[in-house]
């Protein structure tokens, strides 16, 4: 479950408070909509990760999910950030299992 945007006002104040309370409780429970996953492109030096919720001011925190991803992390960096995507520059290998999870913050 993720948290939906909440209207700033509502004709029914009691219902509005309930929606806000549910959203806050979900945040406390860790149900954030801030994660994604991808694999580094094999045979290339860049990988573009598309994410409709990503904004150019956000920072993706990378978490390697495989041994080859952990090795690649040392030579992987975020080289571009735009609305809807970020680009990673990395080494060129034939490995197809360089899998990462990420958290988008900002």
Residue pairs with C-beta under 8 A, 6 or more apart in sequence:
1 26
1 31
2 31
2 32
2 33
3 23
3 26
3 27
3 31
3 32
3 33
4 23
6 19
6 20
6 23
7 16
7 19
9 16
10 16
10 19
33 53
34 53
34 103
34 104
34 105
35 101
35 102
35 103
35 104
36 49
36 51
36 101
36 102
36 104
37 65
37 99
37 100
37 101
37 102
38 47
38 49
38 99
38 100
38 102
39 47
39 96
39 97
39 98
39 99
39 100
40 47
40 69
40 72
40 76
40 88
40 90
40 95
40 98
40 100
41 47
42 93
42 94
42 95
42 96
42 98
43 92
43 93
43 94
44 92
45 89
45 90
45 91
45 92
46 79
46 87
46 88
46 89
46 90
47 87
47 88
47 90
48 85
48 86
48 87
48 88
49 60
49 85
49 86
49 87
49 88
49 102
50 84
50 85
51 84
51 85
51 86
51 104
52 84
53 104
54 60
54 81
54 83
54 84
54 85
54 86
54 104
55 83
55 106
56 81
56 82
56 83
57 81
57 106
58 81
58 86
58 104
58 105
58 106
59 78
59 81
59 104
59 105
59 106
60 78
60 81
60 86
60 102
60 103
60 104
60 105
61 102
61 103
61 104
61 105
62 73
62 76
62 88
62 100
62 101
62 102
63 100
63 101
63 102
63 103
64 70
64 72
64 73
64 98
64 99
64 100
65 99
65 100
65 101
66 97
66 98
66 99
68 95
68 97
68 98
69 97
69 98
69 99
69 100
72 90
72 91
72 93
72 95
72 98
75 90
75 91
76 88
76 89
76 90
76 91
77 88
77 89
77 90
78 86
78 87
78 88
79 87
79 88
79 89
80 86
80 87
81 87
90 98
